[in-house]
Every structure is written in structure tokens, then in C-alpha cells.
């Protein structure tokens, strides 16, 4: 109790009053919440003190038991120590001056730090200074020329939401262990011998001290930056692409090969300053049939709101495929898609109240489909949920001024206006507590052209609508005769699942929109638990049925690999507690399986025809199809958000409409269910 306590040197530690502490390394950040922790570190940082002295100084704010427990926890985590570390007497200015010799032309002032982007958290983004961050094994050099500091900061902080949180709260934040590290003389000499005068100061440099190699990266200016993009005018081909719908016939649904798309997107990847932070296998099963890749943090859900930080800090983007290349391209496209969703300061087209007499204004409730009961009970619901998709926003107020973004109705062939909070994720012109819509990627898609993206986004809307109608009404649907598909890949997957002692079957959940939609289901045959299900939809039934199988493969590692505390725990709870017999709609209860080729003859093979067909099918059900261009200057990859007011999300949205009416119309159920009779289990994938 009387031993003096000292702060350990690493990692860098930020304390934020009344919140907790953030531990920061070159690779990641971690938050430990607790109002007591900043108080402890502030006191120990001023002068080493004992636990007994901490009790004396903090006893009016915190109980002795809490203080002692916190100190023991911090010692166990090696953040506090009873032994003082030797001071670092690095010749700071000498090191800085020697590192200047790495560049091939004179550069501005340098700052030297090992505190992992301290300059971004605490300094003004208007200061264009070359920053050098040093660890024992790595040097990161951030350029001072070519880009404004705010662009570089935005790139780094987009992948480090906890540091962004510290930056947004820097008035109450403090960097506790400001240890500046130099380089061992021998390593510095080796660096200069190899790279003196060879590094371009316009690039971001990553030097690996273990093997004395350096790699560079050209940081892209932020798409919404007026400083860096004044001469970077980019023409959007959104309307031009839409105009070609009636005049062009693109055979197939992609205008470029997977390899071409892959090579086009790969330059966007860098772990520190890239638009995409990584491209790596995700939960590999070491089986060539299961190909999953991650492209890093899901930027659309990387808000610094405490709810998002606590519940979705590890939310990631990813891709799946029949091959590794297909999975990589899917992951890269989803990474760009989620980045493009984020509001970058784009101005609304108009600011006005909702105008019911003008059909160009799309009422947000028709897109969201929450029920009156959900809005009425939103406070109780929101206080209990841990997943963003369960949050209920504010009910829309038609009488007040709102920001509207300009979209385009494919159905009416004219512009329309959607609420800006629906158009973008993390809409920065409003406080999150007053949002009428929370971030949602449903209907968002990337493509080599806008038409590619429009098709994929529309298919996702139709897929989710079918999934919701089937799931929440617990409709028992016929299953497909796997052999009748005639697909060797699906046959191999079935055999693989059987070898794992897992069931494997596919249900047909195609709705009145007449677009092939399937759900693949698997569960542990022995325990009848570990139920997984995944969806697929396409105008080409062969692609649709492959998609649901590939998506099921994306989920399979969740059942077969070690549990992660960073994953959605509601999915684990579903897998552990629910059996297939408890959910007849997931099982194969009909004695005769459907012949795939007879039930779903393939009729559409042209991109433009597919879009026109889907638009027409939706119109027959009085559903408008709307496209909003999300393409960003810095990616150049077309991204759209598709909306079809009235179609259902597969998240729990229980307002009146298709969710209740379509199953009766199709004869899937005998009568319309009440809201209370719907499946109490929400879709968890």
C-alpha cells in the first residue's frame, strides 16, 4: 500500500475526464472505461504516489474499495508499476536533424514522437508539419507536403475511432506518458546508409526496422476537402449511365473481369492512411470451398458516439466468394461502399419541411417501416439493445425544416428528394440523438459502373424484403432438390457440410416480385443447434442460388472457430440455445422437393434488361425504385444507395404493409398476423 506507483512507458495512454483511458499502439487502440482511472493517472503523472496516498486524495469522490481494485487492475495490466523505469535521455533534436537526411529535398520542421499520432489528437490540423512516429520496430513518416493536414488526419482517424474520440474531446483529454524515443545509433546509421536522400517527402513512409526496408504510399486527398480538391474536378457518370439503360445491351452483369477490378482497387489499401485499411483472410477454415476476406473496419458504423464505440468498435467489412479472388474483390468493393456511405460534408440539395403535395419528396417512414408501437416504446427499446440495427430513431416531424439530398427515381424517370440522414451514414450536420434514421447499408452497392451498382443494390433490397416476409411470418417454404440444380460447386459444398455432420438445404422464398430468392440453411445434426442461414437473390436463378450458399460459407467459420468477444453475441446466443425443431420455417417439412430448372428457368442475361425488369416488377406492386449517387472523388468507384419505399428490411421493422399483406396474398399463411404474433426472434446475421 505504501509503495510508490509509477506509470509504465508503453503503450501511449490518453486519459479523458469522466470517461476512462485509451491505450494506443501503432496497431490498435483500446478503451478502458471508468471515471476513476483518469483521476489516478493524473495524480501519478504529477508525482509518484502510493495507493494509500491515492486513497487520501480521492476518497471524497470514490470508495476505497474501488480505488484499491482499480490500482490492482492497472498493475495487472502493466500500466502502473511499483518500480520506476529509467528515464529516456534521447538527444531529440539530433535525431530529428539526422532523420531529415532521409529526404531528397529540403523539408519543413519535424516532430518526433512515439506516442502514436499524438499530433493528430492534440494539434491543429492547419499545421503542415512532417511528423515522425517511432517504435522499437517501425517508423511512420507523415508528409507535410502535397496534402493538407486535415486530409491526412482524416485518413488516419477513419481507422482509429478511439483516437478520433480523444481528438473530439481533447479539452478534457490528457496524454499521460509522453515518452519520446530515439533510434539506437547503429539502426540510425543503417537507415541513413540505405535511404539518405532517397525518400520522397510527398509520400507516407513506413520503415521496418527489423529488416531495414521502406515502403511508400501516396495518400489520397479526402473527397470532400475543398483545399486539396480545388483543381480536382470529377464528372459523375451517374445520369449518363442511367440514360444508357434504354440504348445499351451489356451481355452479363459485369463490364470488367474480377482481376481488372481487383487491380483497380488494390492501391486504396494501406493500414494507416489508406481508404481501406487491410485485405486479409477472415476466419479461414483452410478449405478451398470457403473463401472469406476482410477489408478492415466498417467505416459506416465507426461513429464516435459512445454507443457505437461500445458495441460496434470491431464491426468490419468483408467479402466472400467461390474463389479467393472473388472474395478479395467483394471485400474491397464493400470497403469502398462503406467508406462512400459516410457523410463527407456534402451540402443538402434543399432545406425544407416535408411537402406531402409534392411526390418528389420521399417520406422517410415509407423507407424505414417502423411501427407506431416501436416509435412509442423507443426509449425502452434503445436502452436495452446492443446492436445498432435494433435502435429506433426519432419519429419524423413533417412540420420542421429538414435537409434533403437529390436522388433519381428510375420508376418516374425524374429527380426526387430523400432525407439526408437516409442518404448518408453519420450525417454530420445533425446530432445523432436527433436522427430520424440511423446508418443502414441496405441497398448500398459498388460496381464498375453505376448500372452494375444499381442492379446489385436493388437485388439486395428485394432479397431483404423476401427474407423479412418469410422470417417474421415463419412461413414454411418448399426446398430445392440439390441434384436438380446441376451445380458441381454446390454439390461439393453439400458433401463438405455432410462431412462436418451438418445439415445442408436450400429453401425457395421468392415473393410476388418474381425475382429468384433463396435461403441456405445448415445446423449441427447431432445437437440440432448451431443454426446458420443465408440469403441469395438475382435475376439469374443460378447466380441467386450460388449466392445463398457462398453467404452460408461466410458464416460457417462462426460455428467452427473459437468464439470472439468482439463478435455479435446475439448470434452466438441464437446458435447455442435454438434448435431446428423450434423453427419449422427453417426446416424441410414438405415431402417433395422443387426441381430447380423447372421452377426457375433462366430468362435474363443482360445488365440493362435486368434493371428494367426489376423496375417494372416493383412498379406492378406500386413500389418506386430510387437511386442516390454516393460515388466519392478519391475512390472513383461508382457507389449507389438504392431505395424502394415499402420494401422491408430484414431487421425488425414492424410497421403495416408488405410484411403482413404479402404472405396472405401468396397463400403462405392463412390470415394476417398481428405485430405481437410475428416471430419473436430477430434476424441475427
C-alpha positions, 0 to 999 in steps of 0.5 A, spaced: 500 500 500 505 504 501 509 503 495 510 508 490 506 507 483 509 509 477 506 509 470 509 504 465 512 507 458 508 503 453 503 503 450 501 511 449 495 512 454 490 518 453 486 519 459 479 523 458 475 526 464 469 522 466 470 517 461 476 512 462 483 511 458 485 509 451 491 505 450 494 506 443 499 502 439 501 503 432 496 497 431 490 498 435 487 502 440 483 500 446 478 503 451 478 502 458 472 505 461 471 508 468 471 515 471 476 513 476 482 511 472 483 518 469 483 521 476 489 516 478 493 517 472 493 524 473 495 524 480 501 519 478 503 523 472 504 529 477 508 525 482 509 518 484 504 516 489 502 510 493 495 507 493 494 509 500 496 516 498 491 515 492 486 513 497 487 520 501 486 524 495 480 521 492 476 518 497 471 524 497 469 522 490 470 514 490 470 508 495 476 505 497 474 499 495 474 501 488 480 505 488 484 499 491 481 494 485 482 499 480 490 500 482 490 492 482 487 492 475 492 497 472 498 493 475 495 487 472 495 490 466 502 493 466 500 500 466 502 502 473 508 499 476 511 499 483 518 500 480 520 506 476 523 505 469 529 509 467 528 515 464 529 516 456 535 521 455 534 521 447 538 527 444 531 529 440 533 534 436 539 530 433 535 525 431 530 529 428 536 533 424 539 526 422 532 523 420 531 529 415 537 526 411 532 521 409 529 526 404 531 528 397 529 535 398 529 540 403 523 539 408 519 543 413 520 542 421 519 535 424 516 532 430 518 526 433 514 522 437 512 515 439 506 516 442 502 514 436 499 520 432 499 524 438 499 530 433 493 528 430 489 528 437 492 534 440 494 539 434 491 543 429 490 540 423 492 547 419 499 545 421 503 542 415 508 539 419 512 532 417 511 528 423 515 522 425 512 516 429 517 511 432 517 504 435 522 499 437 520 496 430 517 501 425 517 508 423 511 512 420 513 518 416 507 523 415 508 528 409 507 535 410 507 536 403 502 535 397 496 534 402 493 538 407 493 536 414 486 535 415 486 530 409 491 526 412 488 526 419 482 524 416 485 518 413 488 516 419 482 517 424 477 513 419 481 507 422 482 509 429 475 511 432 478 511 439 483 516 437 478 520 433 474 520 440 480 523 444 481 528 438 473 530 439 474 531 446 481 533 447 479 539 452 478 534 457 483 529 454 490 528 457 496 524 454 499 521 460 506 518 458 509 522 453 515 518 452 519 520 446 524 515 443 530 515 439 533 510 434 539 506 437 545 509 433 547 503 429 539 502 426 540 510 425 546 509 421 543 503 417 537 507 415 541 513 413 546 508 409 540 505 405 535 511 404 539 518 405 536 522 400 532 517 397 525 518 400 520 522 397 517 527 402 510 527 398 509 520 400 507 516 407 513 512 409 513 506 413 520 503 415 521 496 418 526 496 422 527 489 423 529 488 416 531 495 414 526 496 408 521 502 406 515 502 403 511 508 400 504 510 399 501 516 396 495 518 400 489 520 397 486 527 398 479 526 402 473 527 397 470 532 400 476 537 402 475 543 398 483 545 399 486 539 396 480 538 391 480 545 388 483 543 381 480 536 382 474 536 378 470 529 377 464 528 372 459 523 375 457 518 370 451 517 374 445 520 369 449 518 363 449 511 365 442 511 367 440 514 360 444 508 357 439 503 360 434 504 354 440 504 348 445 499 351 445 491 351 451 489 356 451 481 355 452 479 363 452 483 369 459 485 369 463 490 364 470 488 367 473 481 369 474 480 377 482 481 376 481 488 372 477 490 378 481 487 383 487 491 380 483 497 380 482 497 387 488 494 390 492 501 391 486 504 396 489 499 401 494 501 406 493 500 414 494 507 416 492 512 411 489 508 406 481 508 404 481 501 406 485 499 411 487 491 410 485 485 405 486 479 409 483 472 410 477 472 415 476 466 419 479 461 414 477 454 415 483 452 410 478 449 405 478 451 398 470 451 398 470 457 403 473 463 401 472 469 406 476 476 406 476 482 410 477 489 408 478 492 415 473 496 419 466 498 417 467 505 416 459 506 416 458 504 423 465 507 426 461 513 429 464 516 435 458 516 439 459 512 445 454 507 443 457 505 437 464 505 440 461 500 445 458 495 441 460 496 434 468 498 435 470 491 431 464 491 426 468 490 419 467 489 412 468 483 408 467 479 402 466 472 400 466 468 394 467 461 390 474 463 389 479 467 393 479 472 388 472 473 388 472 474 395 478 479 395 474 483 390 467 483 394 471 485 400 474 491 397 468 493 393 464 493 400 470 497 403 469 502 398 461 502 399 462 503 406 467 508 406 462 512 400 456 511 405 459 516 410 457 523 410 463 527 407 460 534 408 456 534 402 451 540 402 443 538 402 440 539 395 434 543 399 432 545 406 425 544 407 419 541 411 416 535 408 411 537 402 406 531 402 403 535 395 409 534 392 411 526 390 418 528 389 419 528 396 420 521 399 417 520 406 422 517 410 417 512 414 415 509 407 423 507 407 424 505 414 417 501 416 417 502 423 411 501 427 407 506 431 408 501 437 416 501 436 416 509 435 412 509 442 416 504 446 423 507 443 426 509 449 425 502 452 427 499 446 434 503 445 436 502 452 436 495 452 439 493 445 446 492 443 446 492 436 445 498 432 440 495 427 435 494 433 435 502 435 429 506 433 430 513 431 426 519 432 419 519 429 419 524 423 416 531 424 413 533 417 412 540 420 420 542 421 425 544 416 429 538 414 435 537 409 434 533 403 439 530 398 437 529 390 436 522 388 433 519 381 427 515 381 428 510 375 420 508 376 418 516 374 424 517 370 425 524 374 429 527 380 426 526 387 428 528 394 430 523 400 432 525 407 439 526 408 440 522 414 437 516 409 442 518 404 448 518 408 451 514 414 453 519 420 450 525 417 454 530 420 450 536 420 445 533 425 446 530 432 445 523 432 440 523 438 436 527 433 436 522 427 430 520 424 434 514 421 440 511 423 446 508 418 443 502 414 447 499 408 441 496 405 441 497 398 448 500 398 452 497 392 459 498 388 460 496 381 464 498 375 459 502 373 453 505 376 448 500 372 452 494 375 451 498 382 444 499 381 442 492 379 446 489 385 443 494 390 436 493 388 437 485 388 439 486 395 433 490 397 428 485 394 432 479 397 431 483 404 424 484 403 423 476 401 427 474 407 423 479 412 416 476 409 418 469 410 422 470 417 417 474 421 411 470 418 415 463 419 412 461 413 414 454 411 417 454 404 418 448 399 426 446 398 430 445 392 432 438 390 440 439 390 441 434 384 436 438 380 440 444 380 446 441 376 451 445 380 458 441 381 460 447 386 454 446 390 454 439 390 461 439 393 459 444 398 453 439 400 458 433 401 463 438 405 457 440 410 455 432 410 462 431 412 462 436 418 455 432 420 451 438 418 445 439 415 445 442 408 438 445 404 436 450 400 429 453 401 425 457 395 422 464 398 421 468 392 415 473 393 410 476 388 416 480 385 418 474 381 425 475 382 429 468 384 430 468 392 433 463 396 435 461 403 441 456 405 440 453 411 445 448 415 445 446 423 449 441 427 445 434 426 447 431 432 445 437 437 440 440 432 443 447 434 448 451 431 443 454 426 446 458 420 442 461 414 443 465 408 440 469 403 441 469 395 437 473 390 438 475 382 435 475 376 439 469 374 436 463 378 443 460 378 447 466 380 441 467 386 442 460 388 450 460 388 449 466 392 445 463 398 450 458 399 457 462 398 453 467 404 452 460 408 460 459 407 461 466 410 458 464 416 460 457 417 467 459 420 462 462 426 460 455 428 467 452 427 472 457 430 473 459 437 468 464 439 470 472 439 468 477 444 468 482 439 463 478 435 455 479 435 453 475 441 446 475 439 448 470 434 452 466 438 446 466 443 441 464 437 446 458 435 447 455 442 440 455 445 435 454 438 434 448 435 431 446 428 425 443 431 423 450 434 423 453 427 419 449 422 420 455 417 427 453 417 426 446 416 424 441 410 417 439 412 414 438 405 415 431 402 417 433 395 422 437 393 422 443 387 426 441 381 430 447 380 430 448 372 423 447 372 421 452 377 426 457 375 428 457 368 433 462 366 430 468 362 435 474 363 442 475 361 443 482 360 445 488 365 440 493 362 434 488 361 435 486 368 434 493 371 428 494 367 425 488 369 426 489 376 423 496 375 417 494 372 416 488 377 416 493 383 412 498 379 406 492 378 406 492 386 406 500 386 413 500 389 418 506 386 425 504 385 430 510 387 437 511 386 442 516 390 449 517 387 454 516 393 460 515 388 466 519 392 472 523 388 478 519 391 475 512 390 472 513 383 468 507 384 461 508 382 457 507 389 449 507 389 444 507 395 438 504 392 431 505 395 424 502 394 419 505 399 415 499 402 420 494 401 422 491 408 428 490 411 430 484 414 431 487 421 425 488 425 421 493 422 414 492 424 410 497 421 403 495 416 404 493 409 408 488 405 410 484 411 403 482 413 399 483 406 404 479 402 404 472 405 396 472 405 396 474 398 401 468 396 397 463 400 403 462 405 399 463 411 392 463 412 390 470 415 394 476 417 398 476 423 398 481 428 405 485 430 405 481 437 404 474 433 410 475 428 416 471 430 419 473 436 426 472 434 430 477 430 434 476 424 441 475 427 446 475 421 
